[in-house]
Amino acid sequence: MSTNTGTVKFIQFHQPPLESGEYKIEIEQTIASKDKIPSQKFSRELTFAVTGERFGPLSPEDIYAVFPPSDSLGEHSNVLPHITVKRSTLPWERYPGTNDENLPWLVLLLFRETDFESESDRPKPTSITLEQLITDEPNIKFPTMALEVGQKDTEQVTVIDVKKKYLKDILPTKADLAYLAHVRQLEDATRNFSGDEFATIICNRLPEPNGISTVHLVSIEGRYPDENNFDDMGAGDEDLIRLVSLASWSFACVDPDQSFTKLVQKLNRNPSFPRLPQTEHQEAEKFLAMGYIPLPHSLRQGSQTISWYRSPLIGGFNSETYNFPVKASDELLRYDSGLGLFDTSYSAAWQLGRMLTLQNQGLAIELFNWKRENAQSLKQLEDNVINNLPLRSRQIREEKPIPEKIEKWFKGLELLQGIPFNYLVPDERLLPIESIRFFWVDSLWVDCLQDGAFSIGRVTENSVEEDRKIRSTRRGFTRGIEQKITGIVMRSQVVSGWPNLLIDGYDKAVADLDSIDPSEANLLPLLRMEKLAKDVLICLFEGEVKTVDIHLQPEGMHFGLDAKETDSSVWTKNLRNINGEGTQLSISPIPWNNEEKEVINLEGLATKIKEKLPDIGEFTSGQFALQMIEGVQKVRFVINE
């Protein structure tokens, strides 16, 4: 299966070079001579042990990923949960029976909230010692198991005790085991092994719709004897069957209308950029259409009025410039004589930049000292030129580079980092609940912000002139006039419910939801992606964004069935060819071991797939994984001109 950066190969299994257990090496050497020297025999015996995983629990470092993510909330009702471990041999280091070399000894069991008649029946992970693992209690069934080298009676192990009546219908059959685990090997674009190889174990059951499901990775070592299914050791329905749990996690499913795709598709896009609702007042509407809002304004004399304010998130590119530096924020106030209102946007930006920098006392002092030293260097250079001194007699201080801390601060201001949220979204109506807004960053607003930050120590006419000279000879304190920054701001439960979102921006409008070819549009550099609140996310792109893709991390790639048919409750499975490409073929209905509990008959499903794809060759767990894989969800927004 191809990806953007290479190929994923699905392999049936990866057997360890040696099985767990004790080994003995005997070495014998005989020395003989044709002469009268008698022959001599030397021998040596070495004993060593291979100690593979057995009782767990697995550490977080052993686990590469689980899906659905632990404690997540999403539309997972069609998903077959899986766990991916970093050691690719782990599922085959022991046997479910006596000598099942290609079958895994680990399986995933999914328990639903509604499985149990009472809360006390729900299996609860319990920590016990290995000595307590094998119990003599008649109503708890666990096979006799000898400890291996290095295992001690006092070691802790996590177990769950489950009544047989809850367990018997969800356990995989012996035939199903062949399709539950596979190896995922990554190759680079040249088809060379990249060194990344993981083992994945798939569950055989769908989660609880609109409820919580808990998944346990349990050991079935020796519990599928010969060709038989799980050995319950003669347990009655009310008897407990003990299982060793090496890992577990829980997640919740929501209503399909609350799925990732549905929620993103429903984001309100009218209007598409931040602005207040329309008004019938024509003069006021001109300002509202440009993103302005009326806010209370306290004047210096103490009187109160209403003035316009516009955040740096605007609906189009602003080509305005200003001759910086300015002496004070009042210089940037504008007055609309038609409505009799001030425009405080750029004045507020300048004052904010100054206050934020003064608030960072260490930075303010460092900036002031650096400006003073550079002003002295420029003054010395001017004096030398005015006095017409020979070049060899001029003593000019070496120009000091911009300190990294200061340069980083001004770069952050350019990307609106550290700007209070009420300056970006000054009115909730600009960004309603469950909405997305597209914007340009107002370059003049940013220039005012940065000039305010650079104004530390600017109190006299001379200091204003010194700042002008420094700004004219130095880059790093102003944004390039041609630089364009656009972005999106989103307020939605998608932000809080799916914390690992991926957002891509492109420079051309492409409506087709397939992957974008580089010849169609260019991927724009993502300058900033940050949560401003629990449910608010901002993204900034370098360039004019016209297409935005919102999707999940590649780790969100998972296994599952396809959506139920619109006119029935039947699950289906769309099939791929051997290269992982989609076909028109599908399996419907899905075969079940228990349809009521939605436990899939994996062997029966594999048989149906082989019948539909006769040219696929030997059908192993690797081919089964390729068919069951589901792509990540993605929603595309196209910004109309």
Sequence and secondary structure as in RCSB ss.txt:
>XXXX:A:sequence
MSTNTGTVKFIQFHQPPLESGEYKIEIEQTIASKDKIPSQKFSRELTFAVTGERFGPLSPEDIYAVFPPSDSLGE
HSNVLPHITVKRSTLPWERYPGTNDENLPWLVLLLFRETDFESESDRPKPTSITLEQLITDEPNIKFPTMALEVG
QKDTEQVTVIDVKKKYLKDILPTKADLAYLAHVRQLEDATRNFSGDEFATIICNRLPEPNGISTVHLVSIEGRYP
DENNFDDMGAGDEDLIRLVSLASWSFACVDPDQSFTKLVQKLNRNPSFPRLPQTEHQEAEKFLAMGYIPLPHSLR
QGSQTISWYRSPLIGGFNSETYNFPVKASDELLRYDSGLGLFDTSYSAAWQLGRMLTLQNQGLAIELFNWKRENA
QSLKQLEDNVINNLPLRSRQIREEKPIPEKIEKWFKGLELLQGIPFNYLVPDERLLPIESIRFFWVDSLWVDCLQ
DGAFSIGRVTENSVEEDRKIRSTRRGFTRGIEQKITGIVMRSQVVSGWPNLLIDGYDKAVADLDSIDPSEANLLP
LLRMEKLAKDVLICLFEGEVKTVDIHLQPEGMHFGLDAKETDSSVWTKNLRNINGEGTQLSISPIPWNNEEKEVI
NLEGLATKIKEKLPDIGEFTSGQFALQMIEGVQKVRFVINE
>XXXX:A:secstr
 B SSEEEEEES    SS SEEEEEEEEEEE  SSSS  EEEEEEEEEEE    S    GGGEEEEES TT EE 
 TTEE EEEES TTGGGSS SSSS TTS SEEEEEEEGGG SSGGGS   EEEEHHHHS   TTEE       TT
  TT EEEEEEEEHHHHTTTS  TTGGGGSEEEEEEEETTS EEEEEEEEEE SB   TTSEEEEEEEE TT S 
TT     TT  TTSEEEEEEEEEEEEEE  GGGSHHHHHHT B SSSSS     S HHHHHHHTTT EEEEEE T
TS EEEEEE  SEESS          SSGGGG EEETTTTEEE HHHHHHHHHHHHHHHSHHHHHHHHHHHHHHH
HHHHHHHHHHHTT  GGG          HHHHHHHHHHHTTTT  HHHHS SGGGS SSEEEEEEE HHHHHHHH
HHHHTTT  SHHHHHHHHHHHHH SSSS  TT  EEEEEEESHHHHH TTEEEEEESS     S   TTT  B  
EEEEEEEETTEEEEEEEB   EEEEEE GGG EEE B   TTSS  BEEEE TTS EEEEEE S  EEETTTTEE
 HHHHHHHHHHH GGG S  HHHHHHHHEE   EEEEE   
